[in-house]
Amino acid sequence: SGNFVRSGKIHRSTYEGRVVAGDAWIELVETDIEPKGYVGHYLIGYDANKKQIVELDANSAGYAIYGGDGWKDKTLTLTMTEMATYSVPKNRFVFEVASPESFTVTWETNGGVSWAAADRLTCQRAQDPKK
């Protein structure tokens, strides 16, 4: 749960994650509950040739590619490269781990001067129905 920072409107999503492709990639699927409509399918892995983390983002608007240097303490920043099929300002995802049970993801845009938060979600691990 979170909000669109500029408008203050509520944003609620589910994230499902798993390791895929022989443990080479982390797959995250984001599905918006409020407002409905957006579905993002993200693959996050390591490009050994470029020595960077990459994210392949296929979503309901098209696709984009992100890259980053890796974790700095408990923060991972992935910035959009020039590869995108839809028109959006330069943007990035900032993942911040709060605990083994939660993380925050902030989508930031850059209009040319500085980064500004546009959307922020705080994600909590779902309760195991077997417990």
ROVO-882865 format. One record per residue (C-alpha): x, y, z; residue in one letter. Coordinates in Angstrom, 1 decimal, padded with zeros to 4 digits, always signed. Layout:
# residues N
> u, v, w, code
> X, Y, Z, A
...
***
This chain:
# residues 131
> u, v, w, code
> +000.0, +000.0, +000.0, S
> +001.1, +003.5, -000.7, G
> +000.3, +006.6, -002.7, N
> +001.0, +008.6, -005.8, F
> +003.2, +011.2, -004.1, V
> +002.2, +014.3, -006.0, R
> -001.6, +013.8, -006.0, S
> -001.8, +011.9, -002.7, G
> -004.1, +009.4, -004.3, K
> -004.0, +005.8, -002.9, I
> -002.0, +003.2, -004.7, H
> -002.4, -000.5, -003.7, R
> -000.7, -003.4, -005.4, S
> +000.4, -006.9, -004.9, T
> +003.9, -008.1, -005.6, Y
> +004.7, -011.8, -006.2, E
> +008.3, -012.8, -006.4, G
> +010.3, -016.0, -007.2, R
> +013.6, -017.1, -008.5, V
> +013.5, -018.3, -012.1, V
> +015.8, -019.5, -014.9, A
> +018.1, -021.7, -012.8, G
> +018.3, -019.1, -010.1, D
> +019.7, -016.5, -012.5, A
> +016.8, -014.1, -012.3, W
> +014.4, -012.8, -009.7, I
> +010.9, -012.4, -011.2, E
> +008.5, -009.8, -009.7, L
> +004.9, -009.4, -010.8, V
> +003.2, -006.2, -009.7, E
> -000.6, -006.1, -010.1, T
> -002.4, -002.9, -009.2, D
> -005.5, -003.3, -007.1, I
> -006.2, +000.5, -006.7, E
> -006.4, +002.0, -009.2, P
> -006.9, -001.2, -011.3, K
> -005.2, -001.7, -014.7, G
> -001.4, -001.7, -014.4, Y
> +000.4, -005.0, -014.5, V
> +004.2, -005.1, -014.5, G
> +006.4, -008.2, -015.0, H
> +010.0, -007.6, -013.9, Y
> +013.0, -009.8, -014.3, L
> +016.0, -008.7, -012.3, I
> +019.4, -010.2, -012.8, G
> +023.1, -009.6, -013.1, Y
> +024.9, -008.8, -016.4, D
> +028.4, -010.1, -015.9, A
> +029.8, -008.4, -019.0, N
> +028.6, -004.9, -017.9, K
> +029.1, -005.7, -014.2, K
> +025.7, -004.3, -013.4, Q
> +022.3, -005.4, -012.2, I
> +019.6, -005.2, -014.9, V
> +015.8, -005.1, -014.9, E
> +013.7, -006.1, -017.8, L
> +010.3, -004.5, -017.3, D
> +007.4, -005.7, -019.4, A
> +004.2, -004.0, -018.4, N
> +000.8, -003.1, -019.6, S
> +002.2, +000.1, -021.3, A
> +005.1, -001.6, -023.1, G
> +008.6, -002.4, -022.0, Y
> +011.7, -000.7, -020.6, A
> +015.2, -001.7, -019.5, I
> +016.8, -000.5, -016.3, Y
> +020.3, -000.8, -014.9, G
> +022.2, -000.2, -011.7, G
> +025.5, -000.7, -009.9, D
> +024.1, -002.9, -007.2, G
> +023.1, -002.7, -003.6, W
> +024.3, +000.1, -001.4, K
> +023.6, -001.0, +002.2, D
> +019.9, -001.9, +002.0, K
> +019.1, +000.2, -001.2, T
> +019.0, -000.8, -004.8, L
> +018.5, +001.9, -007.5, T
> +017.6, +000.8, -011.0, L
> +017.6, +003.6, -013.6, T
> +015.9, +003.4, -017.0, M
> +018.2, +003.2, -020.0, T
> +017.2, +004.7, -023.3, E
> +015.4, +001.4, -024.2, M
> +011.6, +001.9, -023.7, A
> +008.6, +001.5, -026.0, T
> +006.5, +004.2, -024.3, Y
> +007.0, +007.8, -023.6, S
> +007.8, +008.6, -020.0, V
> +010.3, +011.0, -018.4, P
> +013.6, +009.5, -017.3, K
> +012.8, +007.4, -014.3, N
> +014.1, +004.9, -011.8, R
> +013.0, +002.4, -009.2, F
> +014.5, +002.7, -005.7, V
> +014.1, -000.5, -003.6, F
> +014.8, -000.1, +000.1, E
> +014.7, -003.2, +002.4, V
> +013.3, -002.4, +005.8, A
> +013.4, -006.0, +007.2, S
> +013.2, -009.6, +005.9, P
> +009.4, -009.0, +005.9, E
> +009.1, -005.7, +004.2, S
> +010.5, -003.3, +001.6, F
> +009.6, +000.0, +000.0, T
> +009.7, +000.7, -003.7, V
> +009.7, +004.3, -004.9, T
> +009.3, +005.2, -008.6, W
> +011.1, +008.5, -009.2, E
> +011.1, +010.7, -012.3, T
> +013.6, +013.3, -013.4, N
> +012.5, +016.3, -015.4, G
> +016.2, +017.3, -016.1, G
> +017.2, +018.8, -012.7, V
> +016.7, +016.3, -009.9, S
> +014.9, +013.1, -009.0, W
> +011.4, +013.4, -007.4, A
> +009.2, +010.6, -006.0, A
> +006.1, +010.0, -008.0, A
> +004.8, +006.7, -006.6, D
> +005.7, +004.9, -003.3, R
> +004.6, +001.5, -002.1, L
> +005.5, -000.2, +001.2, T
> +005.3, -003.9, +000.7, C
> +004.7, -006.4, +003.5, Q
> +005.2, -010.2, +003.1, R
> +001.9, -011.9, +003.0, A
> +001.0, -014.1, +005.9, Q
> +001.6, -017.8, +005.3, D
> -001.9, -019.4, +005.3, P
> -000.4, -022.6, +006.8, K
> +000.6, -020.7, +010.1, K
***
